[in-house]
Amino acid sequence: MIDVTFFKDGNNICGFESKGHSGSDVHGRDIVCASVSGILLSVANTVTGYLHVKAFVKYDEGYLSIDMDKSDSDKKTVQAAMQVAYIGLMGIVEEYSEYVKVSIEDRRMSVC
């Protein structure tokens, strides 16, 4: 199962963490894993490469996370990109909930 947690500070998404593998098919044929990875990697690359936000990104086999400072996550363009990730994954969950779980964690009490 792929477990994705979006981190929010008030109304803003200030990061996400994705871990695990879907196991919906063998490596190289797993469309669920490829879909989740494609969305999240694209958003992480957009935030850091196109929008030039200084974010902490960690990527490893079966793991991807991005965390931003509150001042950066407040930007409307950053929020648009993060909403693309959230909405895109919720569409995948509608069809493949046995392979992907999405949750939201409120980080107002901690630092994003």
C-alpha positions as CSV (number, residue, x, y, z in Angstrom):
1,M,0.0,0.0,0.0
2,I,1.1,3.5,-0.8
3,D,0.5,5.8,2.2
4,V,0.5,9.6,1.4
5,T,0.2,12.2,4.0
6,F,-0.3,15.9,3.2
7,F,0.8,18.3,5.8
8,K,-1.3,21.4,6.3
9,D,-0.7,24.7,8.2
10,G,-4.2,26.2,8.4
11,N,-5.6,26.2,4.8
12,N,-2.2,25.7,3.1
13,I,-0.5,22.5,2.2
14,C,3.1,22.8,3.3
15,G,4.4,19.4,2.2
16,F,3.7,15.7,1.8
17,E,5.2,12.3,2.5
18,S,4.6,9.2,0.3
19,K,5.9,5.8,1.4
20,G,5.4,2.3,0.2
21,H,4.5,0.4,-2.9
22,S,1.1,-0.3,-4.2
23,G,1.7,-3.9,-5.1
24,S,-1.1,-3.8,-7.7
25,D,1.2,-5.5,-10.3
26,V,4.8,-6.5,-10.8
27,H,7.5,-3.8,-10.9
28,G,7.4,-2.1,-14.3
29,R,3.7,-2.8,-14.8
30,D,2.3,-1.2,-11.7
31,I,0.1,1.6,-13.1
32,V,-1.0,2.7,-9.6
33,C,2.6,3.2,-8.4
34,A,3.5,4.9,-11.7
35,S,0.5,7.2,-11.4
36,V,1.2,8.2,-7.8
37,S,4.9,8.7,-8.5
38,G,4.3,10.7,-11.7
39,I,2.0,13.1,-9.9
40,L,4.1,13.6,-6.8
41,L,7.4,13.9,-8.6
42,S,6.0,16.4,-11.1
43,V,4.6,18.5,-8.3
44,A,7.9,18.4,-6.3
45,N,9.9,19.3,-9.4
46,T,7.5,22.1,-10.2
47,V,7.7,23.6,-6.7
48,T,11.5,23.4,-6.6
49,G,12.5,23.8,-10.3
50,Y,9.9,26.1,-11.8
51,L,8.7,28.0,-8.8
52,H,12.2,28.1,-7.3
53,V,11.0,27.4,-3.7
54,K,13.7,26.3,-1.3
55,A,12.2,23.1,0.0
56,F,13.6,20.0,1.7
57,V,13.0,17.1,-0.7
58,K,13.9,13.5,0.1
59,Y,13.6,10.8,-2.5
60,D,14.4,7.1,-2.2
61,E,13.0,3.8,-3.4
62,G,9.4,3.8,-2.3
63,Y,9.7,7.2,-0.6
64,L,9.2,10.9,-1.5
65,S,8.7,13.8,0.8
66,I,8.7,17.6,0.4
67,D,8.6,20.2,3.2
68,M,8.5,24.0,2.8
69,D,8.7,27.0,5.0
70,K,5.3,28.6,5.8
71,S,6.4,31.8,3.9
72,D,6.9,29.7,0.7
73,S,3.8,27.5,1.2
74,D,1.6,30.7,1.4
75,K,2.2,31.5,-2.2
76,K,-0.8,30.9,-4.4
77,T,1.2,29.3,-7.2
78,V,2.7,26.8,-4.6
79,Q,-0.8,26.0,-3.3
80,A,-2.1,25.5,-6.8
81,A,0.7,22.9,-7.4
82,M,0.0,21.2,-4.1
83,Q,-3.7,21.0,-4.9
84,V,-2.9,19.3,-8.2
85,A,-1.1,16.6,-6.1
86,Y,-4.0,16.2,-3.6
87,I,-6.8,16.2,-6.2
88,G,-4.9,13.9,-8.5
89,L,-4.3,11.4,-5.8
90,M,-7.9,11.5,-4.6
91,G,-8.9,10.5,-8.1
92,I,-6.6,7.5,-7.9
93,V,-8.0,6.6,-4.5
94,E,-11.5,6.6,-5.9
95,E,-10.5,3.7,-8.3
96,Y,-7.7,2.0,-6.3
97,S,-8.4,2.5,-2.6
98,E,-7.0,-0.9,-1.8
99,Y,-3.6,0.3,-3.0
100,V,-3.4,3.9,-2.0
101,K,-4.3,5.8,1.2
102,V,-4.3,9.6,1.5
103,S,-4.5,11.5,4.8
104,I,-4.0,15.0,6.0
105,E,-2.1,16.0,9.1
106,D,-2.5,19.4,10.6
107,R,0.9,21.0,11.4
108,R,-0.3,24.3,12.9
109,M,1.3,23.3,16.2
110,S,4.6,22.3,14.7
111,V,6.9,23.8,12.1
112,C,6.3,23.0,8.4
